[in-house]
Amino acid sequence: ALPIWAWVQSALRYFSTPPWLPKVEVVGCLRLMAVLQWLFSFLVMGIAFLFLLIYLTSTALWPVSLLYLAWFLLDWHTPEQGGRRSLWVRSWTVWTYFRDYFPIQLVKTHPLLPRSEEH
């Protein structure tokens, strides 16, 4: 008997490339979905969770809002200090599709002079 994880991986491999769609179209759809999920999470979820936070202040779950607000204030300077890098999140396949949606190439036109980085 196959372990459950091996069975799930096998099913995902089988259903990830439907025979009626060319692989080029499937990859294009995955790229589009990667960009759309980022747009959704960046634009919509921020506003939605802000309204949820405001709503929770008027319910019996107001301590959840208070805990989140405390964490938000304590974590205020994290983006200025480089954020929280997570190798697990950085290795998600969605970022490959996201990157490939924007086909950008760097063309070297002339050599750059080495210099020290000054801020």
C-alpha positions as CSV (number, residue, x, y, z in Angstrom):
1,A,0.0,0.0,0.0
2,L,1.2,3.5,-0.9
3,P,1.6,6.0,1.9
4,I,-1.0,8.8,1.7
5,W,1.6,11.4,0.6
6,A,2.8,9.3,-2.3
7,W,-0.8,8.8,-3.4
8,V,-1.5,12.6,-3.2
9,Q,1.7,13.4,-5.2
10,S,0.7,10.8,-7.8
11,A,-2.8,12.3,-8.1
12,L,-1.4,15.8,-8.4
13,R,1.0,14.8,-11.2
14,Y,-1.8,13.1,-13.1
15,F,-4.3,15.9,-12.8
16,S,-1.8,18.7,-13.2
17,T,-1.5,18.1,-17.0
18,P,-5.0,17.3,-18.4
19,P,-4.8,15.5,-21.7
20,W,-7.3,17.8,-23.4
21,L,-5.1,20.9,-22.8
22,P,-1.7,21.5,-24.3
23,K,1.0,21.9,-21.7
24,V,1.7,25.5,-23.0
25,E,-1.9,26.5,-22.1
26,V,-1.7,24.9,-18.7
27,V,1.6,26.7,-17.9
28,G,0.1,30.0,-19.1
29,C,-2.9,29.5,-16.8
30,L,-0.7,28.6,-13.9
31,R,1.3,31.8,-14.5
32,L,-1.9,33.9,-14.6
33,M,-3.3,32.3,-11.5
34,A,0.0,33.0,-9.7
35,V,-0.3,36.7,-10.5
36,L,-4.0,36.8,-9.7
37,Q,-3.4,35.2,-6.3
38,W,-0.8,37.8,-5.5
39,L,-3.0,40.6,-6.5
40,F,-5.9,39.1,-4.5
41,S,-3.8,38.7,-1.4
42,F,-2.2,42.1,-1.7
43,L,-5.2,44.2,-2.6
44,V,-8.3,42.4,-1.3
45,M,-7.1,40.5,1.8
46,G,-5.7,43.6,3.4
47,I,-8.9,45.5,3.3
48,A,-11.0,42.4,4.1
49,F,-9.0,41.6,7.2
50,L,-9.0,45.3,8.3
51,F,-12.8,45.2,8.3
52,L,-12.7,41.8,10.1
53,L,-10.4,43.3,12.8
54,I,-12.8,46.3,13.3
55,Y,-15.7,43.9,13.4
56,L,-14.0,41.7,16.0
57,T,-13.6,44.7,18.4
58,S,-17.3,44.8,18.8
59,T,-17.8,41.1,19.6
60,A,-16.7,38.7,22.4
61,L,-13.5,38.1,20.4
62,W,-12.2,41.6,21.1
63,P,-9.0,40.2,22.7
64,V,-8.0,38.8,19.3
65,S,-8.0,42.3,17.9
66,L,-6.1,43.6,20.9
67,L,-3.4,40.9,20.5
68,Y,-3.1,41.5,16.8
69,L,-2.8,45.3,17.4
70,A,-0.1,44.7,20.0
71,W,1.8,42.4,17.6
72,F,1.4,45.0,14.8
73,L,2.9,47.7,16.9
74,L,5.8,45.5,18.2
75,D,6.5,44.4,14.7
76,W,6.4,47.9,13.2
77,H,10.1,48.1,12.3
78,T,10.6,44.6,10.8
79,P,10.3,45.7,7.1
80,E,13.1,48.3,7.7
81,Q,15.3,45.6,9.1
82,G,14.9,43.2,6.2
83,G,11.7,41.5,7.1
84,R,11.3,37.9,8.0
85,R,12.9,35.6,5.3
86,S,11.4,32.2,5.2
87,L,13.2,29.6,3.0
88,W,10.0,27.5,3.0
89,V,7.9,30.4,1.5
90,R,10.7,31.4,-0.9
91,S,10.9,27.9,-2.3
92,W,7.2,27.8,-3.3
93,T,6.6,26.9,-6.9
94,V,4.1,29.8,-7.3
95,W,7.1,32.3,-7.4
96,T,8.5,30.5,-10.4
97,Y,5.2,30.9,-12.3
98,F,4.9,34.5,-11.0
99,R,8.4,35.3,-12.3
100,D,7.8,33.7,-15.7
101,Y,4.6,35.7,-16.2
102,F,6.8,38.8,-16.6
103,P,9.4,37.8,-19.2
104,I,12.2,40.3,-18.4
105,Q,15.7,40.0,-19.7
106,L,18.7,42.0,-18.7
107,V,20.8,43.1,-21.6
108,K,24.3,44.3,-20.9
109,T,25.1,47.3,-23.1
110,H,28.4,48.3,-21.5
111,P,30.5,47.3,-18.6
112,L,29.9,49.0,-15.2
113,L,32.7,50.4,-13.2
114,P,33.1,48.8,-9.8
115,R,32.5,51.1,-6.9
116,S,31.8,50.9,-3.3
117,E,28.2,50.9,-2.2
118,E,27.3,54.2,-0.4
119,H,24.0,54.8,1.2
